[in-house]
Amino acid sequence: QVQFVESGGGLVQPGGSLRLSCVASGRNIGSYTSGWYRQAPGKQRELFARITSGGLRIYSESVKGRFTIARDNGANTLYLQMNSLRPEDTAIYYCNLHPPTSNSYWGQGTQVTVSS
């Protein structure tokens, strides 16, 4: 099984930046595709960025050019650099394998609020 702990969220003004971290335990995520998900109020959780075991990065159109996903295999940690943040980026951010499995457990997430 693999578990995740996300951190780094907060309140930021539009146009600002944040860097999220996700520490995995129980399994080396470098051997899998892993991703960042988010859930905005009243909406379903969605995948918006993922990185394959080979390092290929894939983004949704809503974040392409603004967000960067990265992974440190030695630290078993996933990162998300978010620049040019917009109010519509406000959500709880999670990480997990892609696709999640019955043995990959969601963490608590980290809240990102973009507001002036």
MOURNOR-V712437 format. One record per helix or strand of 3 or more residues. SS is the DSSP state (A for helix, B for strand). FROM is the first residue (numbers start at 1). LEN is the number of residues. If there is no record, write none. Layout:
ss:SS from:FROM len:LEN
ss:SS from:FROM len:LEN
//
This chain:
ss:B from:2 len:6
ss:B from:10 len:3
ss:B from:18 len:8
ss:A from:29 len:3
ss:B from:34 len:6
ss:B from:46 len:6
ss:B from:57 len:3
ss:B from:67 len:6
ss:B from:77 len:6
ss:A from:87 len:3
ss:B from:91 len:7
ss:B from:110 len:5
//
